[in-house]
Amino acid sequence: MFSKFAWRMEENALAIYKLAYDKEITDELRRRFASDISFLEKEGFRYSSLHQEVIYPFSLVFFFPIYIAMRMGDEIIKIEPPLRISSFHITYASQADATYAYVYGLGCKFYTNFSDGTWLVSNTQLEVRNDKSVIILKYEPDMLPSTEVIWKRHQEKISELLAQGKYLNEQVSFNDWVRVEQRFDQGGMWSIIKTGLTWWAIVIAVLYWLINKVIALTGSG
């Protein structure tokens, strides 16, 4: 049986993950992602939980391009003090396949856990470095596959791993899911930092140009 735990990451991590219980937000996410959710329900998935992801303080300032990308992805975003980007997401679960489906702006990510600790994760752009226990079927932006195609590939890989002697872990919890997400956060940390540094380099360059313009105009006057 899948179980759910409210679980928070340490404050020095990239983000805090915690269960949320806002029916209005849940209903709005269901409306926004109705097509993907309809497919999931036909495949035997059932609503699991709403959770909130809160990036560390001043993330709006440091990672403004990420905030814009999340807005464009039709996600529900809030800004919490001090200037923290906060987003809400829903997950669905399949008891038969021991799989979580994370519904978001780029479709669905699928997470399946096996009894030996192996995770199979589909439709993610991130990586987990030096960790062979996480098998990744990466997001392919050029192909723009549908949730149906992603799930079919995921199921094929599950069957392949079962044939190799692995067993599904039907006791996987929200706590377990957050732990594997934390590993992805750590793996993608440098990419996120580079995005922030690039953003600030552009801001500084523009400000430098504007200051020089003002000085030149003032001097000429």
C-alpha positions as CSV (number, residue, x, y, z in Angstrom):
1,M,0.0,0.0,0.0
2,F,1.3,3.5,-0.9
3,S,1.5,5.7,2.2
4,K,1.8,9.4,2.6
5,F,4.0,11.3,5.1
6,A,4.5,15.1,5.5
7,W,8.3,15.4,5.2
8,R,10.5,18.5,5.0
9,M,14.1,18.7,3.7
10,E,16.8,20.5,5.6
11,E,16.8,24.3,5.2
12,N,20.2,24.2,3.4
13,A,18.8,22.1,0.6
14,L,17.6,23.5,-2.8
15,A,13.9,23.2,-1.8
16,I,11.5,22.2,0.9
17,Y,8.9,19.7,0.0
18,K,5.7,19.4,2.1
19,L,2.2,18.0,1.8
20,A,-0.5,20.6,1.3
21,Y,-4.3,20.4,1.8
22,D,-5.8,23.2,-0.2
23,K,-8.8,22.0,-2.1
24,E,-9.1,25.1,-4.3
25,I,-5.5,24.7,-5.5
26,T,-6.0,20.9,-6.1
27,D,-9.2,21.5,-8.1
28,E,-7.4,24.2,-10.2
29,L,-4.5,21.9,-11.0
30,R,-6.9,19.2,-12.0
31,R,-8.6,21.6,-14.3
32,R,-5.3,22.8,-15.9
33,F,-4.0,19.3,-16.4
34,A,-7.3,17.6,-17.1
35,S,-6.1,15.8,-20.3
36,D,-3.1,14.1,-18.6
37,I,-5.1,13.3,-15.5
38,S,-7.9,11.8,-17.6
39,F,-5.3,9.5,-19.2
40,L,-3.8,8.6,-15.8
41,E,-7.2,7.6,-14.4
42,K,-7.9,5.4,-17.4
43,E,-4.6,3.6,-16.7
44,G,-5.6,2.9,-13.1
45,F,-3.9,5.9,-11.3
46,R,-5.7,7.6,-8.4
47,Y,-5.1,10.9,-6.8
48,S,-2.4,10.7,-4.2
49,S,-1.5,14.1,-2.8
50,L,-1.0,17.9,-3.3
51,H,2.4,19.1,-2.3
52,Q,4.3,22.4,-2.1
53,E,7.9,23.0,-3.2
54,V,9.5,26.1,-1.7
55,I,12.9,27.1,-3.1
56,Y,15.4,28.7,-0.7
57,P,15.3,32.4,0.4
58,F,15.6,35.1,-2.4
59,S,15.3,32.5,-5.1
60,L,13.0,35.0,-7.0
61,V,16.0,37.4,-7.3
62,F,18.7,34.8,-8.1
63,F,16.6,32.6,-10.4
64,F,14.1,34.9,-12.0
65,P,14.3,33.1,-15.4
66,I,13.3,29.9,-13.7
67,Y,10.3,31.7,-12.2
68,I,9.3,32.9,-15.7
69,A,9.7,29.4,-17.1
70,M,7.5,28.0,-14.4
71,R,4.9,30.7,-15.1
72,M,4.9,29.7,-18.7
73,G,4.4,26.1,-17.8
74,D,0.9,26.8,-16.4
75,E,2.0,26.0,-12.9
76,I,0.6,27.6,-9.7
77,I,3.3,29.8,-8.3
78,K,3.4,31.9,-5.2
79,I,6.1,34.1,-3.7
80,E,6.7,33.6,0.0
81,P,8.9,35.7,2.3
82,P,11.8,36.3,1.9
83,L,11.2,36.3,-1.9
84,R,11.0,32.5,-2.2
85,I,9.6,30.8,-5.3
86,S,6.9,28.4,-4.2
87,S,5.0,26.0,-6.5
88,F,2.2,23.5,-6.0
89,H,2.0,20.1,-7.7
90,I,-0.2,17.0,-7.6
91,T,0.8,13.4,-7.7
92,Y,-1.2,10.3,-8.7
93,A,-0.4,6.8,-7.8
94,S,-0.8,3.4,-9.4
95,Q,-1.0,0.6,-6.8
96,A,-0.6,-2.1,-9.5
97,D,2.6,-0.6,-10.9
98,A,4.0,0.8,-7.6
99,T,4.4,4.1,-9.5
100,Y,4.0,7.8,-8.7
101,A,3.0,10.2,-11.5
102,Y,4.1,13.8,-10.9
103,V,1.8,16.1,-13.0
104,Y,3.4,19.4,-14.2
105,G,3.8,21.8,-17.1
106,L,5.8,19.4,-19.3
107,G,3.4,16.4,-18.9
108,C,4.0,13.7,-16.3
109,K,7.1,12.3,-14.7
110,F,6.8,8.7,-13.6
111,Y,8.6,7.2,-10.6
112,T,8.7,3.5,-9.9
113,N,10.6,2.0,-6.9
114,F,11.9,-1.6,-6.6
115,S,12.5,-3.6,-3.5
116,D,16.3,-3.5,-4.0
117,G,16.2,0.4,-3.8
118,T,16.4,0.9,-7.6
119,W,14.3,3.8,-8.9
120,L,13.0,4.1,-12.5
121,V,12.3,7.7,-13.5
122,S,10.9,8.9,-16.8
123,N,10.5,12.3,-18.4
124,T,13.0,14.4,-16.4
125,Q,15.7,16.7,-17.7
126,L,17.8,16.3,-14.6
127,E,20.4,13.6,-13.7
128,V,21.6,11.9,-10.5
129,R,25.4,11.8,-10.6
130,N,27.3,8.6,-9.7
131,D,24.2,6.8,-8.6
132,K,23.5,3.6,-10.5
133,S,20.4,2.9,-8.4
134,V,18.4,5.5,-10.4
135,I,17.6,4.6,-13.9
136,I,16.5,7.5,-16.0
137,L,14.5,7.7,-19.2
138,K,15.1,11.4,-20.1
139,Y,12.8,14.0,-21.3
140,E,13.1,14.5,-25.1
141,P,12.2,18.1,-25.9
142,D,12.7,17.6,-29.6
143,M,10.2,14.8,-29.8
144,L,7.6,16.3,-27.4
145,P,6.2,12.9,-26.5
146,S,2.7,12.6,-25.1
147,T,2.0,11.3,-21.6
148,E,0.7,8.2,-23.2
149,V,4.0,7.5,-25.0
150,I,6.0,8.3,-21.9
151,W,4.0,5.9,-19.8
152,K,4.2,3.2,-22.5
153,R,8.0,3.5,-22.5
154,H,8.1,3.5,-18.7
155,Q,6.0,0.3,-18.6
156,E,8.2,-1.4,-21.1
157,K,11.2,-0.6,-18.9
158,I,9.4,-1.9,-15.8
159,S,8.7,-5.2,-17.6
160,E,12.4,-5.4,-18.6
161,L,13.6,-4.8,-15.0
162,L,11.1,-7.4,-13.6
163,A,12.4,-9.9,-16.1
164,Q,15.8,-9.3,-14.7
165,G,14.6,-10.5,-11.3
166,K,13.7,-7.2,-9.6
167,Y,10.5,-6.8,-7.6
168,L,8.2,-3.8,-7.2
169,N,8.2,-2.0,-3.9
170,E,4.5,-1.5,-3.1
171,Q,5.3,0.2,0.3
172,V,6.9,3.4,-1.3
173,S,5.8,6.5,0.4
174,F,5.7,10.3,-0.2
175,N,8.8,10.4,2.1
176,D,10.6,8.0,-0.3
177,W,9.6,10.0,-3.3
178,V,10.9,13.2,-1.8
179,R,14.3,11.6,-1.1
180,V,14.8,10.6,-4.7
181,E,13.7,14.1,-5.8
182,Q,16.3,15.5,-3.4
183,R,19.0,13.5,-5.3
184,F,17.8,15.0,-8.6
185,D,17.9,18.5,-7.0
186,Q,21.5,17.9,-6.0
187,G,22.4,16.6,-9.5
188,G,20.9,19.6,-11.2
189,M,22.3,22.2,-8.7
190,W,25.2,23.4,-10.9
191,S,22.9,23.8,-13.9
192,I,20.5,26.0,-11.7
193,I,23.5,28.0,-10.4
194,K,24.7,28.6,-13.9
195,T,21.3,29.9,-14.9
196,G,21.3,32.3,-11.9
197,L,24.9,33.5,-12.7
198,T,24.0,34.0,-16.4
199,W,20.9,36.0,-15.4
200,W,22.9,38.3,-13.1
201,A,25.6,38.8,-15.7
202,I,23.0,40.0,-18.1
203,V,21.5,42.3,-15.4
204,I,24.9,43.8,-14.5
205,A,25.8,44.3,-18.1
206,V,22.6,46.2,-18.8
207,L,23.0,48.3,-15.7
208,Y,26.6,49.1,-16.7
209,W,25.4,50.1,-20.1
210,L,22.6,52.3,-18.7
211,I,25.0,54.0,-16.2
212,N,27.5,54.8,-18.9
213,K,24.7,56.2,-21.1
214,V,23.5,58.5,-18.3
215,I,27.1,59.6,-17.6
216,A,27.6,60.4,-21.3
217,L,24.4,62.3,-21.5
218,T,25.1,64.2,-18.3
219,G,28.7,65.0,-19.5
220,S,27.5,66.2,-22.9
221,G,24.9,68.5,-21.3
